[in-house]
Amino acid sequence: MTSSATASLLYFNGTDDKIDVGYNNELNPQTFTIEAWALSLTSNTGIERSVLTSRPDSYRWGYMFYQACYQDNWELWLLPPNGDYQKIRGPKVQANVWTHLAATYDPGSSVARFYINGQPVAQQNLNYQPSGPTGSNRQNILRIGAGSTESGYCVGGTYFFNGYIDEVRVWNTVHSAQEIQAKMNQRLTGQEANLVAYWRLSDISGAQVPDLTGHGHNGNICKGSMGSNTINPPFTPP
Protein backbone atom coordinates (compact mmCIF):
# COMPACT_ATOMS: atom_id res chain seq x y z
CA MET A 1 0.00 0.00 0.00
CA THR A 2 1.23 3.51 -0.73
CA SER A 3 0.32 6.95 0.56
CA SER A 4 0.76 10.47 -0.74
CA ALA A 5 2.42 11.97 2.35
CA THR A 6 5.82 11.17 3.84
CA ALA A 7 6.95 10.53 7.40
CA SER A 8 10.18 9.88 9.25
CA LEU A 9 10.16 6.19 10.17
CA LEU A 10 12.67 4.13 12.11
CA TYR A 11 14.83 2.01 9.82
CA PHE A 12 15.66 -1.59 10.83
CA ASN A 13 19.03 -2.41 9.29
CA GLY A 14 18.76 -6.22 9.40
CA THR A 15 21.92 -6.49 11.50
CA ASP A 16 21.43 -5.25 15.05
CA ASP A 17 18.42 -2.91 15.22
CA LYS A 18 15.65 -3.89 17.62
CA ILE A 19 13.14 -2.38 20.02
CA ASP A 20 12.61 -4.20 23.32
CA VAL A 21 9.61 -3.92 25.61
CA GLY A 22 9.94 -5.16 29.17
CA TYR A 23 7.99 -8.25 30.20
CA ASN A 24 4.38 -7.77 31.23
CA ASN A 25 1.69 -10.43 31.26
CA GLU A 26 -0.69 -8.00 29.55
CA LEU A 27 1.37 -8.35 26.37
CA ASN A 28 0.64 -12.09 26.23
CA PRO A 29 -3.16 -12.39 26.31
CA GLN A 30 -4.74 -15.73 25.50
CA THR A 31 -7.53 -14.04 23.58
CA PHE A 32 -5.83 -11.64 21.21
CA THR A 33 -5.55 -9.61 18.07
CA ILE A 34 -2.02 -8.53 17.14
CA GLU A 35 -1.20 -6.20 14.25
CA ALA A 36 1.72 -4.52 12.52
CA TRP A 37 2.53 -2.85 9.24
CA ALA A 38 5.80 -4.06 7.69
CA LEU A 39 7.83 -3.14 4.62
CA SER A 40 10.67 -5.53 3.85
CA LEU A 41 13.63 -4.40 1.78
CA THR A 42 14.88 -7.95 1.19
CA SER A 43 13.62 -11.26 -0.14
CA ASN A 44 14.85 -14.87 -0.08
CA THR A 45 17.24 -14.00 2.71
CA GLY A 46 18.02 -17.54 3.91
CA ILE A 47 17.01 -16.74 7.48
CA GLU A 48 13.78 -15.83 9.21
CA ARG A 49 13.35 -12.14 9.90
CA SER A 50 11.08 -11.18 12.77
CA VAL A 51 8.63 -8.31 12.72
CA LEU A 52 7.32 -9.06 16.22
CA THR A 53 8.30 -11.74 18.76
CA SER A 54 7.08 -12.73 22.21
CA ARG A 55 8.35 -16.16 23.30
CA PRO A 56 10.76 -18.00 25.62
CA ASP A 57 13.64 -20.17 24.40
CA SER A 58 11.70 -23.44 24.60
CA TYR A 59 9.49 -22.85 21.53
CA ARG A 60 6.53 -23.13 23.89
CA TRP A 61 4.15 -20.31 24.63
CA GLY A 62 4.16 -17.15 22.58
CA TYR A 63 3.66 -15.62 19.15
CA MET A 64 5.73 -14.29 16.25
CA PHE A 65 5.29 -12.54 12.91
CA TYR A 66 8.05 -13.76 10.58
CA GLN A 67 9.31 -13.19 7.08
CA ALA A 68 10.16 -16.81 6.34
CA CYS A 69 13.48 -17.93 4.93
CA TYR A 70 13.79 -19.38 1.41
CA GLN A 71 10.04 -19.62 0.71
CA ASP A 72 9.85 -15.92 1.60
CA ASN A 73 6.27 -15.99 2.84
CA TRP A 74 4.75 -13.98 5.63
CA GLU A 75 4.16 -16.36 8.53
CA LEU A 76 2.42 -16.36 11.90
CA TRP A 77 4.06 -18.67 14.43
CA LEU A 78 2.11 -19.73 17.50
CA LEU A 79 3.76 -21.82 20.18
CA PRO A 80 1.49 -24.32 21.99
CA PRO A 81 2.59 -25.73 25.37
CA ASN A 82 3.81 -29.02 23.87
CA GLY A 83 6.61 -27.19 22.07
CA ASP A 84 5.39 -28.17 18.60
CA TYR A 85 5.26 -24.68 17.16
CA GLN A 86 2.68 -24.04 14.45
CA LYS A 87 3.50 -22.07 11.32
CA ILE A 88 0.49 -20.47 9.67
CA ARG A 89 1.63 -19.41 6.23
CA GLY A 90 0.50 -16.40 4.28
CA PRO A 91 1.40 -15.12 0.80
CA LYS A 92 4.82 -14.29 -0.60
CA VAL A 93 6.53 -11.18 0.67
CA GLN A 94 6.52 -8.29 -1.78
CA ALA A 95 9.71 -6.34 -1.20
CA ASN A 96 9.37 -2.56 -0.87
CA VAL A 97 5.61 -2.79 -0.38
CA TRP A 98 3.81 -2.02 2.87
CA THR A 99 1.88 -5.06 4.12
CA HIS A 100 -0.52 -5.19 7.04
CA LEU A 101 -0.16 -8.29 9.23
CA ALA A 102 -2.85 -9.30 11.72
CA ALA A 103 -3.55 -12.41 13.74
CA THR A 104 -6.28 -13.47 16.13
CA TYR A 105 -6.76 -16.34 18.53
CA ASP A 106 -10.08 -17.34 20.10
CA PRO A 107 -9.63 -19.88 22.94
CA GLY A 108 -13.35 -20.63 22.85
CA SER A 109 -13.08 -22.14 19.38
CA SER A 110 -9.30 -22.85 19.49
CA VAL A 111 -9.02 -21.15 16.09
CA ALA A 112 -6.09 -18.95 15.07
CA ARG A 113 -6.57 -16.73 12.03
CA PHE A 114 -3.97 -14.91 9.94
CA TYR A 115 -4.85 -11.81 7.91
CA ILE A 116 -2.86 -9.99 5.24
CA ASN A 117 -4.01 -6.49 4.32
CA GLY A 118 -7.25 -7.14 6.18
CA GLN A 119 -8.08 -10.30 4.24
CA PRO A 120 -8.14 -13.75 5.89
CA VAL A 121 -5.46 -15.95 4.31
CA ALA A 122 -5.21 -18.95 6.65
CA GLN A 123 -6.58 -20.42 9.85
CA GLN A 124 -5.73 -23.35 12.08
CA ASN A 125 -7.12 -25.17 15.10
CA LEU A 126 -4.56 -25.43 17.90
CA ASN A 127 -4.16 -25.36 21.66
CA TYR A 128 -2.43 -22.02 22.10
CA GLN A 129 -1.43 -20.76 25.53
CA PRO A 130 0.49 -17.50 25.94
CA SER A 131 2.49 -18.51 29.01
CA GLY A 132 3.20 -21.44 31.28
CA PRO A 133 5.15 -22.09 34.48
CA THR A 134 7.75 -19.71 35.82
CA GLY A 135 10.34 -19.08 33.13
CA SER A 136 7.98 -20.07 30.32
CA ASN A 137 7.23 -16.70 28.75
CA ARG A 138 6.54 -15.29 32.19
CA GLN A 139 9.69 -13.19 32.05
CA ASN A 140 10.63 -12.78 28.41
CA ILE A 141 10.48 -9.45 26.66
CA LEU A 142 8.49 -8.48 23.59
CA ARG A 143 10.77 -7.54 20.72
CA ILE A 144 10.02 -5.52 17.59
CA GLY A 145 12.30 -6.05 14.60
CA ALA A 146 14.20 -9.11 15.85
CA GLY A 147 13.84 -12.45 17.65
CA SER A 148 15.59 -14.59 20.26
CA THR A 149 14.02 -12.78 23.19
CA GLU A 150 15.53 -15.28 25.63
CA SER A 151 18.81 -13.38 25.35
CA GLY A 152 17.32 -10.76 27.67
CA TYR A 153 16.35 -7.12 27.63
CA CYS A 154 18.50 -5.28 25.09
CA VAL A 155 20.91 -8.21 24.93
CA GLY A 156 21.75 -10.24 21.83
CA GLY A 157 19.03 -11.12 19.36
CA THR A 158 18.82 -12.78 15.97
CA TYR A 159 16.43 -12.85 13.00
CA PHE A 160 16.82 -9.11 12.47
CA PHE A 161 14.28 -7.48 10.16
CA ASN A 162 15.49 -5.30 7.29
CA GLY A 163 13.04 -2.56 6.45
CA TYR A 164 10.33 -0.59 8.21
CA ILE A 165 7.68 -1.44 10.80
CA ASP A 166 4.85 0.76 12.02
CA GLU A 167 1.55 0.78 13.93
CA VAL A 168 2.23 -2.24 16.17
CA ARG A 169 -0.83 -3.12 18.26
CA VAL A 170 -1.73 -5.73 20.87
CA TRP A 171 -5.40 -6.23 21.81
CA ASN A 172 -6.90 -8.60 24.37
CA THR A 173 -9.93 -9.35 22.22
CA VAL A 174 -10.64 -11.04 18.89
CA HIS A 175 -11.38 -8.68 16.03
CA SER A 176 -13.32 -9.74 12.97
CA ALA A 177 -12.02 -9.15 9.46
CA GLN A 178 -14.35 -6.16 9.22
CA GLU A 179 -12.98 -4.67 12.44
CA ILE A 180 -9.39 -5.16 11.28
CA GLN A 181 -10.18 -3.53 7.94
CA ALA A 182 -11.89 -0.60 9.65
CA LYS A 183 -8.88 0.24 11.85
CA MET A 184 -5.82 -0.80 9.86
CA ASN A 185 -5.64 2.46 7.88
CA GLN A 186 -6.31 4.70 10.87
CA ARG A 187 -4.15 6.08 13.62
CA LEU A 188 -5.62 5.19 16.99
CA THR A 189 -6.07 7.47 19.98
CA GLY A 190 -4.65 4.82 22.31
CA GLN A 191 -7.82 4.84 24.39
CA GLU A 192 -9.74 2.24 22.39
CA ALA A 193 -11.41 -0.53 24.39
CA ASN A 194 -9.30 -3.68 24.83
CA LEU A 195 -6.17 -2.07 23.36
CA VAL A 196 -3.28 -3.30 25.53
CA ALA A 197 -0.32 -1.67 23.77
CA TYR A 198 0.21 0.58 20.76
CA TRP A 199 3.54 1.65 19.27
CA ARG A 200 3.83 4.13 16.41
CA LEU A 201 7.35 4.05 14.95
CA SER A 202 7.28 7.39 13.16
CA ASP A 203 8.70 10.73 14.28
CA ILE A 204 10.63 9.14 17.16
CA SER A 205 13.24 11.21 18.97
CA GLY A 206 15.51 9.73 21.60
CA ALA A 207 15.80 6.10 22.60
CA GLN A 208 12.22 5.44 23.70
CA VAL A 209 9.20 4.38 21.65
CA PRO A 210 6.19 5.29 23.78
CA ASP A 211 3.21 3.03 24.34
CA LEU A 212 0.42 5.35 23.26
CA THR A 213 -2.18 3.58 25.40
CA GLY A 214 -0.66 5.04 28.56
CA HIS A 215 -0.26 1.54 30.01
CA GLY A 216 3.48 2.02 30.28
CA HIS A 217 4.68 -0.66 27.83
CA ASN A 218 7.27 1.68 26.36
CA GLY A 219 9.83 0.31 23.93
CA ASN A 220 13.55 0.92 24.13
CA ILE A 221 15.83 1.34 21.11
CA CYS A 222 18.50 -0.88 22.51
CA LYS A 223 21.64 0.59 20.98
CA GLY A 224 20.61 4.11 21.92
CA SER A 225 19.56 5.25 18.48
CA MET A 226 18.39 3.96 15.13
CA GLY A 227 18.49 5.57 11.77
CA SER A 228 15.31 6.95 10.29
CA ASN A 229 14.33 7.76 6.75
CA THR A 230 11.64 9.90 5.21
CA ILE A 231 9.43 7.54 3.25
CA ASN A 232 5.79 6.97 2.42
CA PRO A 233 4.09 5.60 5.56
CA PRO A 234 1.65 2.69 5.31
CA PHE A 235 -1.28 5.09 5.16
CA THR A 236 -1.94 8.82 5.25
CA PRO A 237 -3.50 9.97 8.53
CA PRO A 238 -6.57 12.18 8.10
C-alpha positions in Angstrom: 0.0 0.0 0.0 1.2 3.5 -0.7 0.3 7.0 0.6 0.8 10.5 -0.7 2.4 12.0 2.3 5.8 11.2 3.8 6.9 10.5 7.4 10.2 9.9 9.2 10.2 6.2 10.2 12.7 4.1 12.1 14.8 2.0 9.8 15.7 -1.6 10.8 19.0 -2.4 9.3 18.8 -6.2 9.4 21.9 -6.5 11.5 21.4 -5.2 15.1 18.4 -2.9 15.2 15.7 -3.9 17.6 13.1 -2.4 20.0 12.6 -4.2 23.3 9.6 -3.9 25.6 9.9 -5.2 29.2 8.0 -8.2 30.2 4.4 -7.8 31.2 1.7 -10.4 31.3 -0.7 -8.0 29.5 1.4 -8.4 26.4 0.6 -12.1 26.2 -3.2 -12.4 26.3 -4.7 -15.7 25.5 -7.5 -14.0 23.6 -5.8 -11.6 21.2 -5.5 -9.6 18.1 -2.0 -8.5 17.1 -1.2 -6.2 14.3 1.7 -4.5 12.5 2.5 -2.8 9.2 5.8 -4.1 7.7 7.8 -3.1 4.6 10.7 -5.5 3.9 13.6 -4.4 1.8 14.9 -7.9 1.2 13.6 -11.3 -0.1 14.8 -14.9 -0.1 17.2 -14.0 2.7 18.0 -17.5 3.9 17.0 -16.7 7.5 13.8 -15.8 9.2 13.3 -12.1 9.9 11.1 -11.2 12.8 8.6 -8.3 12.7 7.3 -9.1 16.2 8.3 -11.7 18.8 7.1 -12.7 22.2 8.3 -16.2 23.3 10.8 -18.0 25.6 13.6 -20.2 24.4 11.7 -23.4 24.6 9.5 -22.9 21.5 6.5 -23.1 23.9 4.1 -20.3 24.6 4.2 -17.2 22.6 3.7 -15.6 19.1 5.7 -14.3 16.2 5.3 -12.5 12.9 8.0 -13.8 10.6 9.3 -13.2 7.1 10.2 -16.8 6.3 13.5 -17.9 4.9 13.8 -19.4 1.4 10.0 -19.6 0.7 9.8 -15.9 1.6 6.3 -16.0 2.8 4.7 -14.0 5.6 4.2 -16.4 8.5 2.4 -16.4 11.9 4.1 -18.7 14.4 2.1 -19.7 17.5 3.8 -21.8 20.2 1.5 -24.3 22.0 2.6 -25.7 25.4 3.8 -29.0 23.9 6.6 -27.2 22.1 5.4 -28.2 18.6 5.3 -24.7 17.2 2.7 -24.0 14.5 3.5 -22.1 11.3 0.5 -20.5 9.7 1.6 -19.4 6.2 0.5 -16.4 4.3 1.4 -15.1 0.8 4.8 -14.3 -0.6 6.5 -11.2 0.7 6.5 -8.3 -1.8 9.7 -6.3 -1.2 9.4 -2.6 -0.9 5.6 -2.8 -0.4 3.8 -2.0 2.9 1.9 -5.1 4.1 -0.5 -5.2 7.0 -0.2 -8.3 9.2 -2.9 -9.3 11.7 -3.5 -12.4 13.7 -6.3 -13.5 16.1 -6.8 -16.3 18.5 -10.1 -17.3 20.1 -9.6 -19.9 22.9 -13.4 -20.6 22.9 -13.1 -22.1 19.4 -9.3 -22.9 19.5 -9.0 -21.1 16.1 -6.1 -18.9 15.1 -6.6 -16.7 12.0 -4.0 -14.9 9.9 -4.8 -11.8 7.9 -2.9 -10.0 5.2 -4.0 -6.5 4.3 -7.3 -7.1 6.2 -8.1 -10.3 4.2 -8.1 -13.7 5.9 -5.5 -16.0 4.3 -5.2 -19.0 6.7 -6.6 -20.4 9.9 -5.7 -23.4 12.1 -7.1 -25.2 15.1 -4.6 -25.4 17.9 -4.2 -25.4 21.7 -2.4 -22.0 22.1 -1.4 -20.8 25.5 0.5 -17.5 25.9 2.5 -18.5 29.0 3.2 -21.4 31.3 5.1 -22.1 34.5 7.8 -19.7 35.8 10.3 -19.1 33.1 8.0 -20.1 30.3 7.2 -16.7 28.7 6.5 -15.3 32.2 9.7 -13.2 32.1 10.6 -12.8 28.4 10.5 -9.5 26.7 8.5 -8.5 23.6 10.8 -7.5 20.7 10.0 -5.5 17.6 12.3 -6.0 14.6 14.2 -9.1 15.8 13.8 -12.4 17.7 15.6 -14.6 20.3 14.0 -12.8 23.2 15.5 -15.3 25.6 18.8 -13.4 25.4 17.3 -10.8 27.7 16.3 -7.1 27.6 18.5 -5.3 25.1 20.9 -8.2 24.9 21.7 -10.2 21.8 19.0 -11.1 19.4 18.8 -12.8 16.0 16.4 -12.9 13.0 16.8 -9.1 12.5 14.3 -7.5 10.2 15.5 -5.3 7.3 13.0 -2.6 6.4 10.3 -0.6 8.2 7.7 -1.4 10.8 4.8 0.8 12.0 1.5 0.8 13.9 2.2 -2.2 16.2 -0.8 -3.1 18.3 -1.7 -5.7 20.9 -5.4 -6.2 21.8 -6.9 -8.6 24.4 -9.9 -9.3 22.2 -10.6 -11.0 18.9 -11.4 -8.7 16.0 -13.3 -9.7 13.0 -12.0 -9.2 9.5 -14.4 -6.2 9.2 -13.0 -4.7 12.4 -9.4 -5.2 11.3 -10.2 -3.5 7.9 -11.9 -0.6 9.6 -8.9 0.2 11.9 -5.8 -0.8 9.9 -5.6 2.5 7.9 -6.3 4.7 10.9 -4.2 6.1 13.6 -5.6 5.2 17.0 -6.1 7.5 20.0 -4.6 4.8 22.3 -7.8 4.8 24.4 -9.7 2.2 22.4 -11.4 -0.5 24.4 -9.3 -3.7 24.8 -6.2 -2.1 23.4 -3.3 -3.3 25.5 -0.3 -1.7 23.8 0.2 0.6 20.8 3.5 1.7 19.3 3.8 4.1 16.4 7.4 4.0 14.9 7.3 7.4 13.2 8.7 10.7 14.3 10.6 9.1 17.2 13.2 11.2 19.0 15.5 9.7 21.6 15.8 6.1 22.6 12.2 5.4 23.7 9.2 4.4 21.6 6.2 5.3 23.8 3.2 3.0 24.3 0.4 5.4 23.3 -2.2 3.6 25.4 -0.7 5.0 28.6 -0.3 1.5 30.0 3.5 2.0 30.3 4.7 -0.7 27.8 7.3 1.7 26.4 9.8 0.3 23.9 13.5 0.9 24.1 15.8 1.3 21.1 18.5 -0.9 22.5 21.6 0.6 21.0 20.6 4.1 21.9 19.6 5.3 18.5 18.4 4.0 15.1 18.5 5.6 11.8 15.3 6.9 10.3 14.3 7.8 6.7 11.6 9.9 5.2 9.4 7.5 3.2 5.8 7.0 2.4 4.1 5.6 5.6 1.6 2.7 5.3 -1.3 5.1 5.2 -1.9 8.8 5.2 -3.5 10.0 8.5 -6.6 12.2 8.1 
